[in-house]
Amino acid sequence: MSRPRRRGRDVHGVLLLDKPQGLSSNDALQKVKRLFTANRAGHTGALDPLATGMLPICLGEATKFSQYLLDSDKRYRVIARLGQRTDTSDADGAVISERPVTFTQEALDQALEGFRGETQQVPSMYSALKYQGRKLYEYAREGIEVPREARSITVYDLQFIRWEGDELELEIHCSKGTYIRTIIDDLGEILGCGAHVIFLRRLQVATYPITSMVTLEQLAALSEEAYRTDRTPADLLDPLLMPMDSPAAAWPEVNLPITVSAYFKQGMPVQAANAPDTGLVRVTEGDERKFIGMAEIAEDGRVAPRRLVVEYSDLPFAKASG
């Protein structure tokens, strides 16, 4: 007996997907969207098909605030194959050079130190950055190399895990816009042997808890369980969502009384006694601290709306995180 076709629904929050290897970020997004029967969904910070790990997927109103996750720090575990350089800087590419591994531990330690802190990085041609309206990897697949400007990145922590034969394992905590493939490729050239990524796992995005990640298999199993027990998938899936304002959890909160928030939700700047002097803020209303949008402190000290949550009813996980 076939199941009835499900209509999309308004569900709001952030799912921390443990993306499997071999699946593109967009394919993973579409699978999650179908399982939740969500009307709107978007991911933040794509992972290569080879990579696994934390891929925050924003559903519903949370998509409005996904941009704040793009600016967040990330942590990775990476294993590099030494002695081989590929055209994509990972195992999905073609080997373009092979050289013996002859460096010493001292040379490796010195090379790793050069990547710590703030540095300049030239993005790989096999990246999604755009040049004249086209993604760089589209040029690369046509054998065309285009100019790329070096960008400032920060590696807050780079831990040496192990070096065994032709494998090197590291853990890297870095700023937005950092390409781990490029770090490994550059490291291989400094060491004189070449290197490429054979394993990459994103361990963390911002301060999201690693323990809250779920797999597609877990989601599918919960969906099946819901049908077997005559419940809706939402009953079992929605509790997995992080709050819709969690992408902006790093920003200070301004809580407005209901009498003032009514004007704010109409797009009007308002006065708030607890507002900071400058910067971006996360705005909540009332004693329940329901998240209602993001704002910026104007020159006159008022709280000026920047992105607002559409009014909703029975919205799961609307209460502010913080």
Secondary structure as GFF3:
##gff-version 3
##sequence-region A 1 322
A	DSSP	beta_strand	13	19	.	.	.	ID=ss1
A	DSSP	alpha_helix	25	36	.	.	.	ID=ss2
A	DSSP	beta_strand	41	43	.	.	.	ID=ss3
A	DSSP	beta_strand	52	59	.	.	.	ID=ss4
A	DSSP	three_ten_helix	60	65	.	.	.	ID=ss5
A	DSSP	alpha_helix	67	70	.	.	.	ID=ss6
A	DSSP	beta_strand	74	82	.	.	.	ID=ss7
A	DSSP	beta_strand	84	86	.	.	.	ID=ss8
A	DSSP	beta_strand	95	98	.	.	.	ID=ss9
A	DSSP	alpha_helix	105	113	.	.	.	ID=ss10
A	DSSP	beta_strand	117	121	.	.	.	ID=ss11
A	DSSP	beta_strand	130	131	.	.	.	ID=ss12
A	DSSP	beta_strand	134	135	.	.	.	ID=ss13
A	DSSP	alpha_helix	136	141	.	.	.	ID=ss14
A	DSSP	beta_strand	151	164	.	.	.	ID=ss15
A	DSSP	beta_strand	167	174	.	.	.	ID=ss16
A	DSSP	alpha_helix	180	191	.	.	.	ID=ss17
A	DSSP	beta_strand	195	205	.	.	.	ID=ss18
A	DSSP	three_ten_helix	210	212	.	.	.	ID=ss19
A	DSSP	alpha_helix	216	228	.	.	.	ID=ss20
A	DSSP	alpha_helix	233	237	.	.	.	ID=ss21
A	DSSP	three_ten_helix	238	240	.	.	.	ID=ss22
A	DSSP	three_ten_helix	246	248	.	.	.	ID=ss23
A	DSSP	beta_strand	253	256	.	.	.	ID=ss24
A	DSSP	alpha_helix	258	264	.	.	.	ID=ss25
A	DSSP	beta_strand	280	285	.	.	.	ID=ss26
A	DSSP	beta_strand	290	297	.	.	.	ID=ss27
A	DSSP	beta_strand	303	308	.	.	.	ID=ss28
###
